[in-house]
Amino acid sequence: MSGDNNLVDSNTAIGNTNGIVVFPAATNSRIRGNIVAGNPPIQQSNIVPSGVGFDIWDQSAPGNTNSFGRNMCLTAMSNPFPAFSRYALPR
């Protein structure tokens, strides 16, 4: 996602090259209550060089107004990653 005032809420992303990607231009966005796992899927993880693909990848600048909360994921890459949570979400 890029741009301003995005809402990514209560989604499930499994088996993609990347799960949720927050691009550098994203500001004032809320990413919350998502289940994001297996991005990339194990088949791709075994053949693609390490460091490619994450469940949540925050590329936005430090000090931005994006917020993360109640997300469940296994891998994350951040710059930095605020309020990262690995708690299970009730569905």
C-alpha positions in Angstrom: 0.0 0.0 0.0 1.1 3.6 -0.6 -0.6 6.9 -0.2 -2.4 8.4 2.8 -5.1 7.2 5.2 -5.2 3.5 4.2 -7.0 0.9 6.4 -6.0 -2.7 6.2 -8.3 -4.5 8.7 -9.2 -8.1 9.5 -7.7 -9.7 6.4 -6.1 -13.1 5.9 -3.1 -13.3 3.6 -1.5 -16.8 3.2 0.9 -18.1 0.5 1.8 -14.9 -1.4 5.2 -13.5 -2.4 4.6 -10.9 0.3 1.7 -10.5 2.6 1.2 -6.9 3.5 3.7 -4.3 2.2 3.7 -0.7 3.4 5.6 1.3 0.8 7.7 4.4 1.8 5.1 6.9 0.8 2.4 5.5 3.0 1.3 7.8 5.9 -1.4 7.9 8.5 -2.4 4.3 7.7 -3.8 1.7 10.0 -2.8 -2.0 9.7 -4.7 -4.0 12.3 -6.3 -7.4 13.1 -4.8 -9.2 10.1 -3.6 -12.8 9.9 -0.6 -13.0 7.6 1.4 -16.2 7.4 3.4 -18.3 4.9 4.4 -15.3 2.7 6.3 -16.5 0.7 5.0 -20.0 0.8 7.4 -22.7 1.8 7.9 -23.9 -1.8 9.1 -20.4 -2.8 11.1 -19.9 0.4 13.2 -23.0 -0.5 14.1 -21.7 -4.0 14.3 -17.9 -3.6 17.3 -16.3 -1.9 16.9 -15.5 1.8 15.5 -12.2 2.6 12.8 -12.1 -0.1 9.2 -12.1 1.0 7.7 -11.3 4.4 4.4 -11.6 6.1 4.4 -7.8 6.9 7.0 -5.5 5.4 7.0 -1.9 6.6 9.1 0.2 4.2 7.8 3.5 5.5 10.1 6.1 7.0 10.7 6.1 10.8 8.5 8.6 12.6 5.6 8.2 10.2 2.0 8.2 11.4 1.3 4.6 10.4 0.0 2.2 13.2 0.1 -1.5 13.5 -1.9 -3.5 16.0 -3.3 -7.0 16.7 -1.7 -8.5 13.6 -0.6 -12.1 13.7 2.4 -13.0 11.5 5.5 -15.1 11.5 8.0 -12.9 9.6 8.3 -9.1 9.5 10.7 -6.6 8.1 10.5 -3.1 9.4 11.9 0.3 9.5 11.2 0.2 12.5 8.1 -2.0 13.2 6.0 -0.4 15.9 3.6 -2.3 18.2 4.2 -5.7 16.6 2.1 -8.4 18.1 2.1 -12.2 17.6 -1.0 -12.8 19.6 -3.8 -15.0 18.1 -6.9 -13.2 17.0 -10.3 -14.4 17.8 -12.4 -15.0 14.6 
